[in-house]
Amino acid sequence: MSLSIYLTGVGGQGVLTIAELIMNAAMRRGLYCNFYPTKGMAQRGGFVKAQLRIGDDAMAPEIHKGGADIVIAMELSESLRALDYLKPDGDIVIYPYRWLPTDVMLGKADYPDEASVMEVAKKRTEHVTMLDMTLLPEGCADNIFLLSAALKYTALSELFSSDELASEIKTRFPKGIESNMLSFEAGMRS
Amino acid sequence: MIKNISGNEAVAIAAVNAGAAVITGYPGTPSSETVGSLWGKNIEGVHVEWSTNEKVALEIAAAASWANKRALCTMKMSGLNVAYDSLVSIAYSGCTGALVVYVCDDPGVSAGMPEQDIRGFAKMTDMPVIDVASVDESYWLTKYAFELSERIQSPVILRSVTSVALSHSTVDIPDMMPPAQAEPHVYKDIEKFTKAGAKICMDQHKRLIESLEIARQYMREDVINQLCIAKDTSLGIIVSGVCASYLDEGMELARKHADFHAVSSLVVRSTVPLPTDEIREMIENCDTIVVVEENEPYVEHGVMLEAFKLGKKIRVIGKEDGTLSRIGNFDAMSIAVAVLTALDCEIPSEFTERLGAESLCTKRPIGVCAGCPHRGVFMSINEALRRMGIKKDEAIVTGDIGCTILGMSPPFNTLWTEVSMGASSPMAQGFIHAGIKTPVISTIGDSTFLHGGIPGVINAVQNNVDMLTIIMDNGWTCMTGMQVNAGTSKEYQAKEFHNRVDIAKIVPALGVEHFAVHDPYDLEGMTALIGDMLKLSGVKVILARRECAIQAARRKVKYGIMSVDQDKCTKCKLCIMKTGCPGLVYDGSNVHIDKKLCNGCGICKSLCKFNALVKEEI
């Protein structure tokens, strides 16, 4: 058994937290994990990726192109960076949040729309899930929403039950249990 | 004990458990968490410090190893360039305790700076290099490196790479348990610890070369490098460093595209000195040898040399034949490509085909954070030059290492050089001596100034150069993850005994006549100050002092509450264009303040001609 998960997003979104929650759940199962986060030089607003590899035995840090079972993308444009890493029949779940760089805000640079991201993602795999962000209750954590949606739509469910991940979230964030469970349930209903 | 820790932390725990009494370092991604994970902790008998620079860090650790203690010194690859002057001399002298120098290389450049391979430095000084392949090995090989250093009485380099140093991995290693420390013991031996005369130097050189050979023998006995000779094959593969962790996965990937027997394999963990006996055994058993290592083909060259010595013609697949690149980091596919090449199989199209999706991806230039005081400096420089009637392209502003370099990014585009720690001021002087007539300004951060920036300013004072240096003092070593430096406020230093070194007292002592301290959040005042300074002759220094916004935000510091008066806002977006602040958002119809990001620095406020940006004082 092994699972390679490639996560992308923008610094400040909580992408790395998603990876850490999955890693902690895997560790509780007694599985081996390698979590390799890559942050850009910007504290916020820069490209962030994480490579998470879970298995019965030790695994190396980098996922090769075409080697990821799952891509979890937390920002629409950044999902494009992950596509080449996905296996041809892999699962990708995209939270289509648009974190606009200044040049895009000012109309000086382009930003891909959902349809074009969908089109290129479909060239890679049939299993593309573009989430509906309006399903997330206001004020609730979007990374928890994305994690539970990933559980619903990807091979993550072959490894973890929703109870396991929910309990991991509760352990990690003892203060925001109610709000986080709202996010989690919204993701399951997405 | 099963735990999930990073490669850097594993090195830290191993060093403490190996009995290191002194642990020093200078922050540098990806090596920082080794000292970082120990900083401020009370570990019986262990001195831990962030030193002023890597050279200082190494000298401190080395002297401890000359007092019969075990010592660790940590840095990124660029840091070894700084420390190397001393390292050569220390390698010649050797040590009486143990000295392990932990250096992280960065193939694939995810942490910034060149893709230099520090094994080249080790070869030049005949120092053993132990290359770790995983977080697990980061623990066990750190412990081994101390033992080896003590046995050969020479420093040992422990080399990691970003993907191992920053990986968090499940490992079964002991908890931190510092052993009892013995009393220090110093042997005062001129023949060993000075370089006074040719005989001393050449005797030391002889000992150094011999120590490397002894290291090779020890590592053979201890089976540090693993050789596995397979029957019925003439193909062998040699992997080193993190590439060893991709071996099984890479072979599996290759087998999906070709049918072949088990191959002979050698995992090289000591890349200096190479395990020549094991390499020879492989050469004797194989006609084709694949060598997979990141960065430079040092192991590959060693294989070729041994084959030459044996007089056997073999085919070597690696970098010299162009199969693999000296650029970038590797993964399982690199191994598969090399093996398939060795088998004369075609490289499958799925290995090379790309969707081209990344080209559609929006570019995210690295910029300064919301509320960053550096923003005030870059904007003030630009405005001061504009007021002097100087076009941005005509003036020269040099940059330095760290967050200072973010001034190269839009919307500032203020500076355009980045060389090494402290180079901004000497580079500025060079431009002036070359005959540049427009103002030349150098910019440098606080930790960089303390690390290597002071000699450049002294040089400018001696030569009475017409130059302005702006020291951007935000109180922390920020780009590498907010470490404490000598200039950090005393209240944030780890221990009561730590002192703070005030840059405001250093600069006048260097002989700088025109010196001012100013808050970069005061855009108008800073602009006027830069303008005034540029009219003066000789060396001018401005200390732009305001704490890093990220560090202040961690203590919930806010300087005011900003809002946009939508009735007054004309949507000219000048505030966004000039500041590039992530705290200002244009949603397509209105300009807003992102309350989560904005710390109320107020830099944007002074730009708005319509008074639409309102700051509520708190």
HADDOCK unambig.tbl for C-alpha pairs under 7 A between the chains (distance, minus, plus):
assign (segid A and resid 32 and name CA) (segid B and resid 170 and name CA) 5.54 0.50 0.50
assign (segid A and resid 33 and name CA) (segid B and resid 169 and name CA) 5.58 0.50 0.50
assign (segid A and resid 33 and name CA) (segid B and resid 170 and name CA) 5.48 0.50 0.50
assign (segid A and resid 34 and name CA) (segid B and resid 167 and name CA) 6.42 0.50 0.50
assign (segid A and resid 34 and name CA) (segid B and resid 168 and name CA) 5.67 0.50 0.50
assign (segid A and resid 34 and name CA) (segid B and resid 169 and name CA) 4.41 0.50 0.50
assign (segid A and resid 34 and name CA) (segid B and resid 170 and name CA) 6.70 0.50 0.50
assign (segid A and resid 35 and name CA) (segid B and resid 167 and name CA) 5.50 0.50 0.50
assign (segid A and resid 35 and name CA) (segid B and resid 168 and name CA) 4.98 0.50 0.50
assign (segid A and resid 35 and name CA) (segid B and resid 169 and name CA) 6.27 0.50 0.50
assign (segid A and resid 36 and name CA) (segid B and resid 163 and name CA) 6.71 0.50 0.50
assign (segid A and resid 36 and name CA) (segid B and resid 166 and name CA) 6.31 0.50 0.50
assign (segid A and resid 36 and name CA) (segid B and resid 167 and name CA) 4.31 0.50 0.50
assign (segid A and resid 36 and name CA) (segid B and resid 168 and name CA) 6.26 0.50 0.50
assign (segid A and resid 37 and name CA) (segid B and resid 167 and name CA) 6.96 0.50 0.50
assign (segid A and resid 41 and name CA) (segid B and resid 366 and name CA) 6.55 0.50 0.50
assign (segid A and resid 41 and name CA) (segid B and resid 479 and name CA) 6.92 0.50 0.50
assign (segid A and resid 42 and name CA) (segid B and resid 366 and name CA) 5.49 0.50 0.50
assign (segid A and resid 42 and name CA) (segid B and resid 367 and name CA) 6.22 0.50 0.50
assign (segid A and resid 42 and name CA) (segid B and resid 368 and name CA) 6.91 0.50 0.50
assign (segid A and resid 43 and name CA) (segid B and resid 369 and name CA) 6.53 0.50 0.50
assign (segid A and resid 44 and name CA) (segid B and resid 369 and name CA) 6.59 0.50 0.50
assign (segid A and resid 46 and name CA) (segid B and resid 364 and name CA) 6.17 0.50 0.50
assign (segid A and resid 46 and name CA) (segid B and resid 366 and name CA) 6.44 0.50 0.50
assign (segid A and resid 60 and name CA) (segid B and resid 245 and name CA) 5.22 0.50 0.50
assign (segid A and resid 60 and name CA) (segid B and resid 246 and name CA) 5.83 0.50 0.50
assign (segid A and resid 61 and name CA) (segid B and resid 163 and name CA) 6.07 0.50 0.50
assign (segid A and resid 61 and name CA) (segid B and resid 167 and name CA) 6.72 0.50 0.50
assign (segid A and resid 62 and name CA) (segid B and resid 331 and name CA) 5.74 0.50 0.50
assign (segid A and resid 63 and name CA) (segid B and resid 331 and name CA) 6.83 0.50 0.50
assign (segid A and resid 64 and name CA) (segid B and resid 331 and name CA) 5.72 0.50 0.50
assign (segid A and resid 64 and name CA) (segid B and resid 332 and name CA) 6.23 0.50 0.50
assign (segid A and resid 64 and name CA) (segid B and resid 333 and name CA) 6.03 0.50 0.50
assign (segid A and resid 77 and name CA) (segid B and resid 361 and name CA) 5.20 0.50 0.50
assign (segid A and resid 77 and name CA) (segid B and resid 362 and name CA) 6.09 0.50 0.50
assign (segid A and resid 78 and name CA) (segid B and resid 361 and name CA) 6.38 0.50 0.50
assign (segid A and resid 80 and name CA) (segid B and resid 357 and name CA) 5.22 0.50 0.50
assign (segid A and resid 80 and name CA) (segid B and resid 358 and name CA) 5.47 0.50 0.50
assign (segid A and resid 80 and name CA) (segid B and resid 361 and name CA) 5.99 0.50 0.50
assign (segid A and resid 81 and name CA) (segid B and resid 357 and name CA) 6.69 0.50 0.50
assign (segid A and resid 81 and name CA) (segid B and resid 358 and name CA) 4.99 0.50 0.50
assign (segid A and resid 81 and name CA) (segid B and resid 361 and name CA) 6.88 0.50 0.50
assign (segid A and resid 83 and name CA) (segid B and resid 357 and name CA) 6.96 0.50 0.50
assign (segid A and resid 84 and name CA) (segid B and resid 354 and name CA) 6.26 0.50 0.50
assign (segid A and resid 84 and name CA) (segid B and resid 355 and name CA) 6.42 0.50 0.50
assign (segid A and resid 101 and name CA) (segid B and resid 364 and name CA) 6.12 0.50 0.50
assign (segid A and resid 102 and name CA) (segid B and resid 580 and name CA) 6.25 0.50 0.50
assign (segid A and resid 105 and name CA) (segid B and resid 586 and name CA) 6.05 0.50 0.50
assign (segid A and resid 110 and name CA) (segid B and resid 362 and name CA) 6.81 0.50 0.50
assign (segid A and resid 111 and name CA) (segid B and resid 362 and name CA) 5.71 0.50 0.50
assign (segid A and resid 112 and name CA) (segid B and resid 360 and name CA) 6.65 0.50 0.50
assign (segid A and resid 120 and name CA) (segid B and resid 357 and name CA) 6.60 0.50 0.50
